[in-house]
Amino acid sequence: MPASPHIFLFDARPDLADALEQRLRARGLTWERRPLTGRAEAEPPAAPGGLAVVIAPPEPEGGSADLQGLLDRLAAGHVSTLVCGARAASDQREAFVEWLGPDATLDEIVGKIGTLAHYAPLVSSLERELAHLHRLGEQLNHYFTEIDQEMRLAGRLQRDFLPRQLPSLPPYSFHAVYRPASWVSGDMYDVFRIDESRVGMFVADAMGHGVSAGLLTMFFRHALRPQRIDASAATVGSPREALRELHHALLRQRLPHCHFVTAIYAVLDTSRGVVRLARGGHPYALLVCADQRVTELHSEGGLLGLADIDDQFEEIEVALKPGEKLVLYTDGVEDYLMQPRTPGAAAGKSPLRRPIAELCRRPAAELVAALERDLDQQAGSLHQPDDITLLILERSAAKADN
């Protein structure tokens, strides 16, 4: 049981206040009597859990200016208040204030005081808790605002690592779809010149998304070495060697086992018209032929950055013929692109969903635009569950090769 609160009795009717004091004394309650005036000595002291009983003057609709001033001060101090002998005006329905009209009996007043005396300490305690929660909410709001600003900055810095403009090397062109699930993405892609005839391209996906995954992708971009430099000269490393070196660079960071990267790295040799690629735990690349047949390019390779994973990555070479496309993507878009995998799937059947397979008949620029529009229409597109990245290398038809 909470202790009975101290009662402040403000009276403008001594006859009623005298009778009320006798009843309060009989109930064992304590009070302090003060005049209902505008003077400073009548100011209610700070009394957490206190109760104010105001014997109002016999005036209609809320009483005098002294009464209203007192009620304003009590309301500002969140003091539970009972006003006896007056009716509240329509604009005087403040919280923590109860009103008893002029026709209220002494028994009704005493009963109401007893009820308020019981609950006033609880109300005061709740008010203090609410005030504390309000202060905490303001602090959290300030904290989350700072976090949001930092995440926006981190996302902008990460996007600076992405290619501002994809290279155009007729008859070869590159096209990309990139949609982070949050400010900072766990996906990363890039297309870059290695030398006069070779172009590197990769798509990587760090475990999860957010800050930790974003940091891993930026480390990946920094640690990927497309060239090998020895004492005599620099040579272009194979995709297999690049992934092996990247795997060991991640291992040297001694990351927790829940942090790893999947990636696929390819090198286009424009002089020969071939692509060499290797993958580490990543979805298979897709080869879209000129006759619209779609083939998954299977190559073996484990997750990057896990100590118990073999560092051998299988490398394959594919001739990219006129009108063909090479498609690299992350698992965030896999369910959208690919048919469900079933053990009894017919050999040679396209792994793509039918609407996507039909889109692949279009030039890559039109394909990307159509994919963007279709993704916008998907349920939950404003709050996608995972990062989405898709990178397309296209060799234009033979008539444009001249």
Backbone hydrogen bonds, N-H to C=O, Kabsch-Sander energy under -0.5 kcal/mol:
donor,donor_aa,acceptor,acceptor_aa,energy
7,I,30,T,-1.7
8,F,51,L,-2.8
9,L,7,I,-0.6
9,L,32,E,-2.9
10,F,8,F,-0.7
10,F,53,V,-2.9
11,D,9,L,-0.6
11,D,34,R,-1.7
12,A,55,I,-1.4
16,L,13,R,-0.5
17,A,13,R,-2.1
18,D,14,P,-2.8
19,A,15,D,-1.7
20,L,16,L,-2.1
21,E,17,A,-2.2
22,Q,18,D,-1.5
23,R,19,A,-1.5
24,L,20,L,-2.3
25,R,21,E,-2.6
26,A,22,Q,-2.0
27,R,23,R,-1.2
28,G,25,R,-1.4
29,L,24,L,-2.3
32,E,7,I,-2.3
34,R,9,L,-3.4
36,L,11,D,-1.4
37,T,35,P,-1.5
42,A,39,R,-1.5
43,E,40,A,-2.0
50,G,47,A,-2.7
51,L,6,H,-2.1
52,A,80,S,-2.8
53,V,8,F,-3.1
54,V,52,A,-0.5
54,V,82,L,-3.2
55,I,10,F,-3.9
55,I,53,V,-0.6
56,A,54,V,-1.0
56,A,84,C,-2.6
59,E,57,P,-2.9
62,G,87,R,-0.9
63,G,60,P,-1.0
68,Q,64,S,-2.0
69,G,65,A,-2.7
70,L,66,D,-2.2
71,L,67,L,-2.6
72,D,68,Q,-2.3
73,R,69,G,-1.9
74,L,70,L,-2.7
75,A,71,L,-2.7
76,A,72,D,-2.1
77,G,73,R,-1.4
78,H,75,A,-1.3
79,V,74,L,-2.3
80,S,50,G,-0.8
80,S,78,H,-0.5
81,T,96,F,-3.2
82,L,52,A,-2.6
83,V,98,E,-3.1
84,C,54,V,-3.1
84,C,82,L,-0.6
85,G,100,L,-1.5
85,G,101,G,-0.6
86,A,100,L,-1.5
92,Q,89,A,-2.0
94,E,92,Q,-1.6
97,V,94,E,-1.1
98,E,81,T,-2.7
100,L,83,V,-2.8
104,A,101,G,-1.8
109,I,105,T,-2.1
110,V,106,L,-2.7
111,G,107,D,-2.6
112,K,108,E,-2.4
113,I,109,I,-2.5
114,G,110,V,-2.6
115,T,111,G,-2.1
116,L,112,K,-2.7
117,A,113,I,-3.1
118,H,114,G,-1.4
119,Y,115,T,-1.8
120,A,116,L,-2.9
123,V,119,Y,-2.8
124,S,120,A,-2.8
125,S,121,P,-2.4
126,L,122,L,-2.6
127,E,123,V,-2.5
128,R,124,S,-2.3
129,E,125,S,-2.2
130,L,126,L,-2.8
131,A,127,E,-2.5
132,H,128,R,-2.4
133,L,129,E,-2.9
134,H,130,L,-2.6
135,R,131,A,-2.3
136,L,132,H,-2.7
137,G,133,L,-3.0
138,E,134,H,-2.2
139,Q,135,R,-2.1
140,L,136,L,-2.9
141,N,137,G,-2.7
142,H,138,E,-2.2
143,Y,139,Q,-2.6
144,F,140,L,-3.4
145,T,141,N,-2.0
146,E,142,H,-2.0
147,I,143,Y,-2.5
148,D,144,F,-2.8
149,Q,145,T,-2.3
150,E,146,E,-2.5
151,M,147,I,-2.7
152,R,148,D,-2.5
153,L,149,Q,-2.2
154,A,150,E,-2.8
155,G,151,M,-2.8
156,R,152,R,-2.3
157,L,153,L,-2.6
158,Q,154,A,-2.6
159,R,155,G,-2.4
160,D,156,R,-1.2
161,F,157,L,-0.5
161,F,158,Q,-1.6
162,L,159,R,-1.0
169,L,167,P,-0.5
169,L,172,Y,-1.9
172,Y,169,L,-3.2
173,S,394,E,-2.2
174,F,167,P,-0.6
175,H,392,I,-2.2
177,V,390,L,-2.7
179,R,388,I,-3.4
188,M,204,A,-2.1
190,D,202,F,-1.8
192,F,200,G,-2.6
194,I,198,R,-2.6
195,D,198,R,-1.6
199,V,268,L,-2.3
200,G,192,F,-2.9
201,M,266,A,-2.5
202,F,190,D,-2.1
203,V,264,I,-1.9
204,A,188,M,-3.2
205,D,262,T,-2.9
206,A,186,G,-3.4
207,M,260,F,-2.4
210,G,184,V,-1.0
214,G,210,G,-2.6
215,L,211,V,-2.6
216,L,212,S,-1.7
217,T,213,A,-2.1
218,M,214,G,-2.0
219,F,215,L,-2.1
220,F,216,L,-2.6
221,R,217,T,-2.3
222,H,218,M,-1.9
223,A,219,F,-2.8
224,L,220,F,-1.9
228,R,235,T,-4.1
229,I,227,Q,-0.5
230,D,228,R,-0.6
230,D,233,A,-2.2
235,T,228,R,-3.2
237,G,226,P,-2.0
237,G,235,T,-0.5
242,A,238,S,-2.4
243,L,239,P,-2.3
244,R,240,R,-1.9
245,E,241,E,-2.6
246,L,242,A,-2.1
247,H,243,L,-2.6
248,H,244,R,-2.1
249,A,245,E,-2.1
250,L,246,L,-2.2
251,L,247,H,-2.0
252,R,248,H,-2.0
253,Q,250,L,-1.1
254,R,251,L,-1.9
255,L,250,L,-0.6
259,H,256,P,-2.1
260,F,258,C,-0.6
261,V,304,L,-2.3
262,T,205,D,-2.5
263,A,280,G,-1.4
264,I,203,V,-2.0
265,Y,278,A,-2.7
266,A,201,M,-3.1
267,V,276,R,-2.9
268,L,199,V,-3.1
269,D,267,V,-0.5
269,D,274,V,-2.9
270,T,197,S,-2.9
270,T,268,L,-0.8
271,S,197,S,-0.5
272,R,269,D,-0.7
273,G,269,D,-2.1
274,V,269,D,-1.3
275,V,318,V,-3.1
276,R,267,V,-2.3
277,L,316,I,-2.5
278,A,265,Y,-2.2
279,R,314,E,-0.6
280,G,263,A,-3.3
281,G,301,G,-2.4
285,A,297,L,-0.7
286,L,327,V,-2.5
287,L,295,T,-2.9
288,V,286,L,-0.6
288,V,325,K,-2.9
289,C,287,L,-0.7
289,C,293,R,-3.1
292,Q,289,C,-2.1
295,T,287,L,-2.3
297,L,285,A,-2.8
298,H,296,E,-1.0
304,L,261,V,-2.7
306,L,303,L,-0.6
309,I,306,L,-1.5
313,F,311,D,-0.5
314,E,300,E,-3.0
316,I,277,L,-2.4
318,V,275,V,-3.1
320,L,273,G,-2.1
320,L,318,V,-0.6
321,K,319,A,-0.9
323,G,395,R,-2.2
324,E,321,K,-2.1
325,K,288,V,-2.3
326,L,393,L,-3.1
327,V,286,L,-2.9
328,L,326,L,-0.5
328,L,391,L,-3.1
330,T,389,T,-1.8
333,V,330,T,-1.7
334,E,331,D,-0.6
335,D,331,D,-0.6
337,L,333,V,-2.0
338,M,334,E,-3.2
339,Q,351,P,-3.1
342,T,340,P,-0.5
345,A,342,T,-1.6
349,K,346,A,-1.7
353,R,337,L,-3.1
357,A,353,R,-2.8
358,E,354,R,-2.2
359,L,355,P,-1.7
360,C,356,I,-1.7
361,R,358,E,-1.2
362,R,359,L,-2.1
367,L,363,P,-2.7
368,V,364,A,-2.7
369,A,365,A,-1.9
370,A,366,E,-2.5
371,L,367,L,-2.4
372,E,368,V,-2.5
373,R,369,A,-2.1
374,D,370,A,-2.5
375,L,371,L,-2.8
376,D,372,E,-1.9
377,Q,373,R,-1.0
377,Q,374,D,-0.5
378,Q,375,L,-1.1
381,S,378,Q,-1.5
383,H,380,G,-1.1
384,Q,381,S,-0.6
388,I,179,R,-2.4
390,L,177,V,-2.6
391,L,328,L,-3.3
392,I,175,H,-3.3
393,L,326,L,-2.8
394,E,173,S,-2.7
394,E,392,I,-0.5
395,R,324,E,-2.6
396,S,171,P,-2.7
396,S,394,E,-0.6
400,A,397,A,-2.0
401,D,398,A,-1.8
